[in-house]
């Protein structure tokens, strides 16, 4: 599943290619891909036609396109294999065989060419939906990429993520997050994966952050010190930032950015997927266990339970 760095890579690409463009036409080729839109496919199309894209924002693994002078936004979740691809409409190429939704965008002042914004999804777990915007409870910008203190209703249950300035080091938001984590009795990895506590950290980057912090994923969160949690959050921020520079983590062709290029941070992983390999810090063999119906990778010496 695309995680925060992969989704941020897509957001940055969309920001460069679609901001300022107006949606002139929308085609829904698979109704299931707009299942979270309450009005159905026809209403989805009607709500998007004529809207001009003002910004592209992200919170955790969710994206939204904000429109000029509108209190609505287009929300996107990539699911397991979703892609948002920008293509020149003048190029004579066959549509992707897993194309689910196509939006035709007219040119902007800086980019006069007409383009297609295609939602491609092989496994169909992703979706698009138009959602009303609501004020953020803390009166801070809704997410990375927007200056407005609003967030789509669909994302009301999703916490901020560690690349959000509100959760930056030494901020009130980071201090509150630290305290919230240490109030939980559950395993620390479970807390890291809880999108209502802190969003965007998936299985890969949770394992990498825990390895860097020398913390076993099954240790109870309330048994960790304030300093240990702060260091863990800093490591999670750093590993996702480093992955972002490299375009994210890609294990197959399903994750690509808006230009169809895959990331390669998988070459830099220290724990995730390294079962049987020596720990890069102490040389002990990395082990794999099942946790929450998924694999966890850790060093049994560096990360004592």
Secondary structure, DSSP 8 states (H G I E B T S, - for coil): ---HHHHHHHHHHHHHHHTT-BEEEEEES-GGGGTT-TTHHHHHHHHHTT-BEEEEEEETTEEEEEETT-SEEEEEE-TTTEEEEEEETTS-----TTEEEEEEE---SS--S-EEEEEEESS---EEEEEEEEE-TT-S-SSBT--SSEEEGGGTT---BTTSGGG-TTSHHHHHHHHHHHT--SBHHHHHT-TTTSBS--HHHHHHHHHHHT--TTSBGGGS-HHHHHHHHHHHHHHHHHHHHTT---SSTT---TTS----GGGG-SSTT-TTSB-TTT--BEEEEEETTEEEEEETTTS--
